[in-house]
Amino acid sequence: MRKPIIAGNWKMFKTVSEATAFFADVKGKAEVDGVEAVICAPFTTLPALVEAAKGTSIAIGAQNVHFEDNGAYTGEISGIMLKDLGVKYVIIGHSERRAYFAETDEVVNKKVQAAFKHGLTPIVCVGEKLEEREAEQTKNVCKVQTEAAFQGLSAAQAAEVVIAYEPIWAIGTGKSSTSADAEDVIAFIRGVVAGLYDAATANAVRIQYGGSVKPNNVSEYMGQSNIDGALVGGASLEPASFIQLVEGAK
Ligand SMILES: O=C[C@H](O)COP(=O)(O)O
């Protein structure tokens, strides 16, 4: 039985005081039995959020990690540093990082391995561009990205990975994938994991849909048998909306 997971990806939004105020508003409300709520926030807000989340069921995540433990990598943050803060999750391979920061499948895999090395749970993003969808390459793209991300992981590690299927054309556009289309691709991705490992491992992996998920459509996605939650950008920024997303995942 996979526990639904709603993760807010704040992207490059919120100061420390805004993050702290947000958390005070959602504390106790975005804590719903049977649903895991996660806030993936900017690095600068993580210490305050980890502190605020103590004693709650809300987990805190980062949005990126470097694959090395330390070194001359100006501006980067390592897994050691995130673990030291008490961060639990880390988003890896978001399409914005692939597009704007040239993250390749190989880099994504190195980051996934670094996350496990330091006891962080990766939320690995995969998904196709609009032109790839139009060329009927969606499943192929997701297969290549998933296989690359899982390279070198044991079955036990693989079972812990959270995958976020995010069709790039649906991110921040208000054009969400239909729940049936998302289910079709996500079931396919689960099959890819089964091919790499076995059915038990694939059945343990939680796979989220992401791309214009809102309080009014989250339950539609959650009604699909292979969709285990959502990775949410815009609609995770307001406390009321985040609470509704978590409630909608019940
Ligand atoms: O990580 C989240 C996704 O990029 C989705 O963003 P969105 O909910 O604003 O479309």
The ligand as an ORCA input file, in Angstrom:
! r2SCAN-3c Opt
* xyz 0 1
  O       7.398     21.065     -9.597
  C       6.255     21.432     -9.924
  C       5.891     21.575    -11.285
  O       6.855     22.205    -12.034
  C       4.488     21.988    -11.549
  O       4.313     23.381    -11.460
  P       2.810     23.961    -11.561
  O       2.020     23.226    -10.522
  O       2.966     25.414    -11.227
  O       2.334     23.686    -12.937
*
